[in-house]
Amino acid sequence: MIVKVCVGSSCHLKGSGEIVELLQKAVADYNLEDEVTLAGSFCIGKCNRQGVTLQVDDDIHVGITTENFKEFFNEYVLNKLGKV
């Protein structure tokens, strides 16, 4: 699985750095280093008024914040990997 985080100027201002840190910690906490590749990407093209845009394989998710990160990770990473 490849998880790309938009680090373009808009998402950067909306906290993409914090989302990257949360992703790195979650991947390590669940020992997913061999199953999940984290990558940065400039604009994914789905800017939202709030939150960061992430791409999980071919699926794009918008509005990811520190507040809804855990829900996003559980549903779109752990669930997709069959870890829930």
N, C-alpha and C positions, 0 to 999 in steps of 0.2 A: 504494500500500500504506500502510495506517495501522498503526503500532505504538504501542500504549498500554502504559504502565508504571503499575502500581498504586503510588500514593504514599500509600495509607492508612496508618494507624498501624502495623499489623502488618508490612506490607512495608517501611515506612520503617525500622523497627527491624532488619529483615533486610537492609538495604543497597540500597534502591531508588535512592538518590542516586548510588551508585557505578555501578549498572546504567545509569542515565540518562547518566552521563558516558561509559561504554563505548559505548553506542549512538550518542551524538553523534559520538564519535571514529570509530567504524566507518563510519557513514554518510558522514562527510567523507572518510575514507581511500579509500572506494570510489566517491566522487563520485556518491552516490545522493540528493542533496538534492532533485532534481526527481522522484524516484520514491518516496521514503519520507517520510511525515509522522510525526513523533514527537509523542506527546501523553501527558499525565499523566492518570490516572484515580483517583478514590477507589475504594474496595474493588470489585474485579471479582467477588468472591464465591467464589473458589476458594482460600482461604487454605491454605497448606501449612506443615508444621512447619519447613521450612528453605527459604530462597530466596525470590525475588520472583515475583509473578505478572505475566505479560505477555500481551497480546492482539495477535495479528497478523491483521488484518482480522477474520474471525469466529472464528478459532481461539484457544483459551486454552491457555497453557503455564504450568506451575507449577514452582517449585523452581529458578528461574534464579539462579545465583550468579556471582561473578567467576571462579570456577574452570571452570564449564561454559558461560560466556557465548559463547566463540568457537564452540564446537560448535553452540549454539543459533542464533547469527547465521548461520553457514554453511548450516545445514540449513533454517531457517525463513524467512530473509530472502533471502540470496544465491541459494539453490537455487530458491526460489519466483519470484524475478525472472529466473531463467535466467542468472545471473552466475557460476555454478560450472562 
